[in-house]
Amino acid sequence: MSDAIEIRCLQTIGEREIRGLSDVLIDCVEGGASVSFMLPMTRAKAEAFWRHVSASVARGERLVLAAEEASGRIVGTAQVILAQPENQPHRGDLAKMLVHRQARRRGIGAALLAAAERSARSAGKTLLVLDTASDDAERLYGRGGWQRCGHVPDYALLPDGTPCGTTFYFKFLRD
Ligand SMILES: CC(C)(COP(=O)(O)OP(=O)(O)OC[C@H]1O[C@@H](n2cnc3c(N)ncnc32)[C@H](O)[C@@H]1OP(=O)(O)O)[C@@H](O)C(=O)NCCC(=O)NCCS
């Protein structure tokens, strides 16, 4: 990965971060990523989502990683949802792994994934689970040692309304 990229676990998400994270989310949805949103992807929808995430971080329910260029521009992000039912305290969900199209294929996704796993382990998690509708992401998780465990057809919609399947993965985190 480029030396100029720093991965940070955001302790607070302020206005600057909300703007930068929204840029990344909008770009990914406009690029066709199935990550909960449909077209047209507006800044209002993106900022509302990140404000919800910001409050959730403040409550200690999730971790948010950001990949930043030396200029401070956010080009990628990933989350670990810590808050789980009381019978699954050891488990977390990996979610919203997003890299801006201009910054892809430089190892930022791999660096975010490794940092998310380390942060989850530090938070006491020993098992992570995720689902994805992206072939690019499937290769990333496979390289990272994640175990593919099944595919559900027609699970969600792509941003343009086309049905798409989703594949589930898990990984045990070792010290
Ligand atoms: C999936 C995603 C996060 C990957 O991000 P990324 O930063 O491009 O990931 P990486 O750079 O680590 O790896 C991507 C590819 O670049 C290659 N690569 C990494 N560093 C490289 C370098 N320095 N030079 C050339 N290639 C490189 C990797 O080997 C990988 O190759 P592959 O496509 O053949 O598997 C990104 O494509 C994305 O945001 N997609 C849209 C959102 C989405 O669907 N997210 C998944 C939700 S679960």
The ligand as a Gaussian input file, in Angstrom:
#p B3LYP/6-31G(d) Opt

LIG

0 1
 C      -13.910000      -4.258000      -2.463000
 C      -13.073000      -2.980000      -2.293000
 C      -13.265000      -2.437000      -0.881000
 C      -11.578000      -3.323000      -2.511000
 O      -10.806000      -2.129000      -2.249000
 P       -9.318000      -1.929000      -2.851000
 O       -8.685000      -0.830000      -2.095000
 O       -9.372000      -1.826000      -4.327000
 O       -8.636000      -3.322000      -2.438000
 P       -7.114000      -3.759000      -2.657000
 O       -6.366000      -2.682000      -3.344000
 O       -6.598000      -4.266000      -1.360000
 O       -7.269000      -5.014000      -3.649000
 C       -7.915000      -4.850000      -4.895000
 C       -7.068000      -5.447000      -6.030000
 O       -5.916000      -4.631000      -6.255000
 C       -4.737000      -5.434000      -6.220000
 N       -3.653000      -4.597000      -5.704000
 C       -3.422000      -4.248000      -4.417000
 N       -2.340000      -3.424000      -4.349000
 C       -1.904000      -3.262000      -5.622000
 C       -0.839000      -2.524000      -6.186000
 N        0.015000      -1.816000      -5.445000
 N       -0.698000      -2.567000      -7.533000
 C       -1.541000      -3.300000      -8.309000
 N       -2.591000      -4.028000      -7.803000
 C       -2.753000      -3.992000      -6.491000
 C       -5.119000      -6.590000      -5.307000
 O       -4.307000      -7.707000      -5.506000
 C       -6.544000      -6.836000      -5.739000
 O       -6.530000      -7.567000      -6.955000
 P       -7.795000      -8.441000      -7.500000
 O       -8.847000      -7.452000      -7.950000
 O       -7.249000      -9.223000      -8.628000
 O       -8.294000      -9.294000      -6.383000
 C      -13.484000      -1.920000      -3.362000
 O      -13.472000      -2.532000      -4.641000
 C      -14.850000      -1.283000      -3.125000
 O      -14.970000      -0.342000      -2.369000
 N      -15.884000      -1.803000      -3.805000
 C      -17.210000      -1.168000      -3.747000
 C      -17.849000      -1.277000      -2.405000
 C      -18.151000      -2.705000      -2.055000
 O      -18.807000      -3.432000      -2.780000
 N      -17.660000      -3.098000      -0.875000
 C      -17.834000      -4.421000      -0.358000
 C      -18.906000      -4.396000       0.655000
 S      -18.817000      -5.908000       1.619000

